[in-house]
Amino acid sequence: MNILITYMTKTNTTKEVGQKIAQVLSAHDMSVDLIPIQDISDMIKYDGIIIGGPINGMKWVPEAVAFINENQALLRQKKTALYFVSYLLHNSRKIWKRSIRTSLNPSKNIINAGEIGMFGGKIEQSFPTPVRWLFGVNKDLPLDTIKWDDVIKWANELVEYFKKD
Ligand SMILES: Cc1cc2nc3c(=O)[nH]c(=O)nc-3n(C[C@H](O)[C@H](O)[C@H](O)COP(=O)(O)O)c2cc1C
């Protein structure tokens, strides 16, 4: 089974998550390519395609949304899964969390993606106080909020999804 994981990233988190997913799928005898979204040319050979990107401005990055829109005809014929990384996913005001959690729904619907993975992200410096207040972020929140167990769990769900008829 040939799987493509394609990603857009600004500070590498989405790629690191993609690498972990690739490890899990490879351990289940899947052949996995991990390729930046801007380098994708041909996707015909893949049985399953996973598309990842960070949340910026409470939305999935426009590059990921555009990729889906532009390739929707082909993506609709494949098993697909989407994921995002977001620093505020688990730790912000309800209104932001809701906006983040639903931000991939239009893309999911366009291509009938079977799975959505939602993961914490990381930032390099803590937010200034007014920004923390705006987002409702606790002052003790670590800079890195990725829960690798969540990533591994989702990757195992993907194994089932891709293997299913
Ligand atoms: C320009 C910019 C905007 C961001 N906006 C958000 C946001 O709206 N919500 C959020 O949860 N995280 C936001 N983040 C944090 C990212 O989700 C987090 O840093 C993530 O790990 C970045 O993934 P990447 O390294 O793959 O780019 C933002 C980060 C950057 C650099």
The ligand as a MOL file (V3000), in Angstrom:
LIG
                    3D

  0  0  0     0  0            999 V3000
M  V30 BEGIN CTAB
M  V30 COUNTS 31 33 0 0 0
M  V30 BEGIN ATOM
M  V30 1 C 2.1750 33.2800 11.9780 0
M  V30 2 C 1.6440 32.3050 12.9870 0
M  V30 3 C 0.2960 32.3320 13.3260 0
M  V30 4 C -0.2200 31.4080 14.2460 0
M  V30 5 N -1.5530 31.4410 14.5310 0
M  V30 6 C -2.0500 30.4960 15.3550 0
M  V30 7 C -3.4440 30.4450 15.6080 0
M  V30 8 O -4.2270 31.2370 15.1100 0
M  V30 9 N -3.9100 29.4550 16.4310 0
M  V30 10 C -3.0780 28.5250 16.9930 0
M  V30 11 O -3.5490 27.6490 17.7060 0
M  V30 12 N -1.7440 28.5670 16.7840 0
M  V30 13 C -1.2240 29.5130 15.9800 0
M  V30 14 N 0.1200 29.5460 15.7320 0
M  V30 15 C 0.9710 28.5540 16.3960 0
M  V30 16 C 1.1240 27.3230 15.5240 0
M  V30 17 O -0.0600 26.5790 15.4800 0
M  V30 18 C 2.2220 26.4290 16.0970 0
M  V30 19 O 3.3830 27.1750 16.2130 0
M  V30 20 C 2.5070 25.2280 15.2280 0
M  V30 21 O 3.3510 24.3490 15.9450 0
M  V30 22 C 3.1700 25.6590 13.9360 0
M  V30 23 O 3.2890 24.5670 13.0590 0
M  V30 24 P 4.4230 24.5540 11.9550 0
M  V30 25 O 5.7330 24.4940 12.7170 0
M  V30 26 O 4.2010 23.3120 11.1860 0
M  V30 27 O 4.3150 25.7820 11.1440 0
M  V30 28 C 0.6450 30.4620 14.8480 0
M  V30 29 C 2.0090 30.4440 14.5060 0
M  V30 30 C 2.5000 31.3400 13.5910 0
M  V30 31 C 3.9720 31.3030 13.2360 0
M  V30 END ATOM
M  V30 BEGIN BOND
M  V30 1 1 1 2
M  V30 2 1 2 3
M  V30 3 2 2 30
M  V30 4 2 3 4
M  V30 5 1 4 5
M  V30 6 1 4 28
M  V30 7 2 5 6
M  V30 8 1 6 7
M  V30 9 1 6 13
M  V30 10 2 7 8
M  V30 11 1 7 9
M  V30 12 1 9 10
M  V30 13 2 10 11
M  V30 14 1 10 12
M  V30 15 2 12 13
M  V30 16 1 13 14
M  V30 17 1 14 15
M  V30 18 1 14 28
M  V30 19 1 15 16
M  V30 20 1 16 17
M  V30 21 1 16 18
M  V30 22 1 18 19
M  V30 23 1 18 20
M  V30 24 1 20 21
M  V30 25 1 20 22
M  V30 26 1 22 23
M  V30 27 1 23 24
M  V30 28 2 24 25
M  V30 29 1 24 26
M  V30 30 1 24 27
M  V30 31 2 28 29
M  V30 32 1 29 30
M  V30 33 1 30 31
M  V30 END BOND
M  V30 END CTAB
M  END
